[in-house]
């Protein structure tokens, strides 16, 4: 049996970082809007007004901290993970079911300049704000 999901989409809102109460483990939740590649054909005109799925995603530990730190609403990411369902009892004693994508990895697909909409003629080297030390620009070393 196989339970594997690969998605590419944009965040609907900023990610929400929380920590577990028992072990203080970071966990982030976000919703990914993923376009459908074709019309469902449910309407006569062939134009599907709802052409995206909005999928709840969860990432844990260091990946959760990175998503919370570097990704915002509108950013495009790729998610590799699995589908998981769970249920719980709400405040009115009704059983609720939730289907989520549990992320094994989240890849950031846009640089900061692409998401800001600003095109700079000369890219600046990234700076590590924790230590205020300039980091090397690794894009110059990539073979492609």
Order of alpha helices (4+ residues) and beta strands (2+ residues): beta-beta-beta-beta-alpha-beta-beta-alpha-beta-beta
